[in-house]
Amino acid sequence: MARGESLTQTAYERIRADLLACRMRPGARVSIVDVAGELEVSPGAVREALSRLTAEGLVAPDPQRGFRVAEVSASDLRDLTSVRVQIEQLCLRSSIAHGGVSWESHLVAMHHELTRTPEREPDDEGRLSDAWSKSHAAFHEALVAACDSRYLLEIRHTLYARSERYRRLSIPLARRERDTAGEHRAMLDAALARDADQPTNPLAY
């Protein structure tokens, strides 16, 4: 990878992580110069990274002003969740149908890692742990890893990223605790039992 491409990739990964963790708030203007200085990369690398993130729906072009963090809304969340449920179910059914022993082993390992990772930040119970979010994403990816459709997986990946911001934003607003550990366990058991019709939540938090 050329140096310019490497710097763009670095900027992309750092900005994307900040977006998903809601360290960049919805609707906020993104200063290319400020971000470039913070990441110690060129403004061109940041601009290219933001263009890639625009395609993923995480930032939006702001006419004559550069870029803004994509907004959130109740209607967007409803639409996103409805479509994501359908895509996740298709991916899960395919993965359950095609997964072998290696898929099962990896799934069990990712579930074990998830259960051993604290869900909340130790110094802020109102915020999801970055480590848990990473393990959570890895578990869900493991569930669908044996899906035989590259296009379905690409769509699923994009929808998962968009939903991650809503997950992070919802934590301080939650009015009741969910048994997320139980939901994930039920999904694991259904997958290992090859029970594609088990009525578990395909999003499971």
C-alpha positions in Angstrom: 0.0 0.0 0.0 1.4 3.4 -1.0 2.0 6.0 1.8 -0.9 8.2 0.6 -3.3 5.2 0.6 -2.0 4.2 4.0 -2.7 7.6 5.5 -6.1 7.7 4.0 -6.9 4.3 5.5 -5.6 5.4 8.9 -7.8 8.5 8.7 -10.8 6.5 7.6 -10.4 3.9 10.5 -9.9 6.6 13.1 -12.8 8.8 12.0 -15.1 5.8 11.5 -14.4 4.6 15.1 -15.2 8.1 16.4 -18.4 8.2 14.5 -19.6 4.8 15.6 -18.7 5.6 19.2 -20.6 8.9 18.9 -17.5 10.9 19.9 -18.5 12.9 16.8 -22.1 14.0 17.5 -24.9 13.7 14.9 -25.2 16.9 12.9 -21.8 18.3 13.9 -19.7 20.0 11.3 -16.5 18.1 10.5 -13.5 20.4 10.2 -11.1 18.8 7.7 -8.2 21.0 8.9 -8.9 20.2 12.6 -9.2 16.5 12.0 -6.1 16.4 9.8 -4.1 18.1 12.6 -5.4 15.8 15.2 -4.6 12.7 13.2 -1.4 14.1 11.8 -2.3 13.4 8.2 -2.9 15.6 5.2 -6.3 17.4 4.6 -6.5 15.4 1.4 -6.3 12.1 3.3 -9.1 13.3 5.6 -11.2 14.5 2.6 -10.9 11.1 0.9 -11.7 9.2 4.1 -14.8 11.4 4.6 -15.9 10.7 1.0 -15.7 6.9 1.8 -17.7 7.4 5.0 -20.3 9.4 3.0 -20.9 6.3 0.9 -21.5 4.4 4.1 -24.1 6.9 5.3 -22.1 7.9 8.4 -21.3 11.5 7.2 -23.1 13.7 4.7 -21.8 16.4 2.4 -22.5 19.9 3.6 -22.7 22.3 0.6 -19.9 24.9 0.6 -19.0 23.7 4.2 -17.5 20.3 3.7 -19.0 17.5 5.7 -21.3 17.0 8.7 -21.9 13.9 10.8 -25.1 12.2 9.6 -28.2 13.1 11.5 -30.3 10.6 13.5 -34.1 10.5 13.8 -36.9 8.2 15.0 -38.1 7.6 11.4 -34.7 6.7 10.2 -34.2 4.3 13.1 -37.5 2.6 12.4 -36.7 2.2 8.7 -33.1 1.0 9.4 -34.2 -1.5 12.0 -36.9 -3.0 9.7 -34.6 -3.5 6.8 -31.7 -4.7 9.0 -33.9 -7.4 10.6 -34.8 -8.7 7.2 -31.2 -8.7 5.9 -29.9 -10.3 9.2 -32.4 -13.1 8.9 -31.4 -13.9 5.4 -27.7 -13.9 6.3 -28.4 -16.1 9.4 -30.4 -18.6 7.5 -27.7 -19.0 4.8 -25.0 -19.2 7.5 -26.8 -21.9 9.4 -27.4 -23.8 6.2 -23.8 -23.7 5.1 -21.7 -23.5 8.2 -19.5 -26.4 9.2 -17.5 -27.3 12.3 -15.0 -24.5 11.9 -17.9 -22.0 11.7 -19.3 -23.5 14.9 -16.0 -23.4 16.7 -15.3 -19.7 15.7 -18.9 -18.8 16.8 -18.4 -20.4 20.2 -15.1 -18.6 20.6 -16.5 -15.2 19.8 -19.4 -15.8 22.2 -17.0 -16.7 24.9 -15.0 -13.6 24.3 -18.2 -11.5 24.4 -19.3 -12.9 27.7 -15.9 -12.2 29.2 -15.8 -8.6 28.1 -17.4 -5.9 30.4 -20.3 -4.2 28.7 -19.9 -0.7 30.2 -16.9 1.5 30.6 -15.6 1.1 34.2 -15.6 4.9 34.8 -18.9 5.6 33.1 -21.8 3.2 33.4 -23.8 5.2 31.0 -21.4 4.4 28.1 -20.8 1.1 26.2 -17.3 -0.2 26.5 -15.3 0.1 23.2 -13.9 -3.4 23.8 -17.4 -4.8 24.3 -18.7 -3.1 21.2 -15.8 -4.7 19.2 -16.5 -8.2 20.7 -20.2 -7.7 20.0 -19.6 -6.9 16.4 -17.3 -9.9 16.1 -19.9 -12.2 17.5 -22.6 -11.0 15.1 -20.1 -11.3 12.2 -19.3 -14.9 13.3 -23.1 -15.7 13.3 -23.3 -14.8 9.6 -19.8 -15.8 8.5 -20.9 -18.9 6.6 -23.5 -16.9 4.5 -22.8 -17.7 0.9 -23.8 -14.3 -0.5 -21.2 -11.6 -0.7 -23.7 -9.0 -1.5 -25.9 -9.8 1.4 -22.9 -9.6 3.7 -21.9 -6.2 2.3 -25.4 -4.8 2.8 -25.5 -6.3 6.3 -22.1 -4.7 7.2 -23.3 -1.2 6.1 -26.6 -1.5 8.0 -24.8 -2.8 11.2 -22.5 0.2 11.1 -25.3 2.7 10.8 -27.2 1.0 13.6 -24.2 1.1 15.9 -24.5 4.9 16.4 -28.1 4.4 17.6 -27.0 1.7 20.0 -24.4 4.0 21.5 -26.8 6.9 21.8 -29.6 4.8 23.3 -27.6 3.6 26.4 -28.1 6.7 28.6 -31.8 6.8 27.6 -32.6 3.2 28.5 -35.4 2.9 30.9 -35.0 -0.8 31.6 -32.2 -3.3 31.6 -32.2 -5.9 28.9 -30.9 -9.4 29.3 -28.4 -9.1 26.5 -26.3 -12.0 27.7 -29.4 -14.2 27.6 -30.3 -12.9 24.1 -26.9 -13.7 22.8 -26.9 -17.2 24.4 -30.2 -17.9 22.8 -28.9 -16.9 19.4 -25.8 -19.1 19.8 -27.9 -22.1 20.9 -30.3 -21.7 18.0 -27.4 -21.4 15.5 -25.6 -24.5 16.9 -28.9 -26.4 16.8 -29.3 -25.4 13.2 -32.7 -24.0 14.1 -33.3 -21.2 11.6 -36.9 -20.8 12.8 -36.1 -20.3 16.5 -37.9 -17.0 17.5 -34.8 -15.2 18.7 -34.1 -11.5 18.0 -31.6 -11.4 15.1 -30.3 -8.1 16.3 -29.9 -9.0 19.9 -29.0 -5.6 21.0 
